[in-house]
Amino acid sequence: MIIKPVSFTALVFFLLTICSITVKAQDSKVGTWGIVTVVLPGDSTHKWGGYTEFQTRTNNVFSQFQYYEAKAGISYDIDKNFTALLGTGHYSTFDYMNVGKGPTINETRFWEQITSNQFLYRIKLEHRYRVEQRWVNGDYRNRFRYRLNVFVPLNNTKIVAKTWFISAFDEVFLNNKVPNFERNRVSAALGYQFDKSWILQAGWINQYNYSAAARSDKDNIMLILMYRIQRKNAVQREHVPTTSD
């Protein structure tokens, strides 16, 4: 029996509430990532597309706000499985103990990326290659990222309307200065595609940061809401419900 979307949403928020109580009691290093994405995908008729995305992050579960980002990009479908994208965004980090002081880190970013998809029956693979130009508090930096994202639908062979799916990814961040390894992200989530446009995912993401001076990692509860714009008379094809960041 398939759980109704309303029941799924209620279950997610119930679990998050329990986690929140546990975190406060144990002072655990668990935060929250909230992601909202609007995507205009390309197709065989319309090669150009784009997206916009907004994220917030908290140091604790649904409390202690510390970060937001807003970004957008323009994409071009080279073919049905290869997409190029140019993007830009603004990123601000705050001291969650004193948000009123304003951001401690401001970043402006541009990037170029290529995404390739493989559809192997139930297993859907996304390979993403990105080169970034970053201005962090006025200092210029380069960064290089690779992400492997895996999707597996549970009650259909494709991720279409009324489909449950699981997703997992690992992403490596490198730069051109020693030490070249900068960050790793790994995530796992459960998702549901309600119709052609609306998709919800809930899961876990860990971010590990490395520098010559310090190392740190943090677990986070992740909630993703995606809206896919449907073009009039567009040629339908299979898409993966990928996060843009």
Secondary structure by P-SEA (a helix, b strand, c coil): ccccaaaaaaaaaaaaaaaaaaaaaacccbbbbbbbbbbbccccccccccccbbbbbbccccccccccccccccccccccccccccccbbbbbcccccccccccbbbbbcccbbbbbbbcccbbbbbbbbbbbbbcccccbbbbbbbbbbbbbcccccccccccccccbbbbbbccccccccccccccbbbbbccccbbbbbbbbbbbbbcccccbbbbbbbbbbbbbbbccccbbbbbcccccc
